[in-house]
Amino acid sequence: MLKIYNLKIMGIGPIKNLELAFDNHFNIICGQNGIGKTTILDCLAQSFG
């Protein structure tokens, strides 16, 4: 099984600099519109492509 432990995004979309550490069991990404939630998911998806 593949697990992602952390993610670093710099200068993509509305995100200037972001470092995330993921929990082993459950993670939620929430926030206001335009803050970069979809950008985080797109970066994760591009990591596998």
C-alpha positions in Angstrom: 0.0 0.0 0.0 1.2 3.5 -0.9 1.1 6.1 1.8 1.8 9.8 1.5 3.3 11.2 4.7 3.8 14.9 3.6 3.4 17.3 0.8 5.2 20.5 -0.1 3.7 23.0 -2.6 5.4 26.2 -3.7 4.1 28.8 -6.1 1.1 26.9 -7.7 -2.2 28.6 -8.0 -3.2 30.6 -4.9 -0.6 28.6 -2.8 2.7 30.5 -2.3 4.3 28.1 0.2 2.6 25.2 2.0 3.8 22.1 3.8 1.3 19.5 4.9 1.9 16.5 7.2 -0.8 13.8 6.8 -2.3 11.6 9.5 -2.0 7.8 9.0 -5.7 7.3 9.4 -7.9 10.2 8.2 -7.4 13.7 6.8 -9.8 16.5 5.9 -9.1 19.5 3.6 -11.5 22.3 4.2 -11.6 26.1 3.7 -13.1 29.0 1.9 -13.6 29.2 -1.8 -10.4 30.1 -3.8 -8.0 29.2 -1.0 -6.4 26.2 -2.8 -8.2 23.0 -1.8 -8.5 21.8 -5.3 -4.9 22.8 -6.0 -3.8 20.5 -3.2 -5.8 17.6 -4.6 -4.5 18.3 -8.2 -0.9 18.3 -6.9 -1.4 15.0 -5.2 -3.0 13.6 -8.4 -0.1 14.9 -10.6 2.4 13.1 -8.3 1.1 9.8 -9.6 1.0 10.7 -13.2 
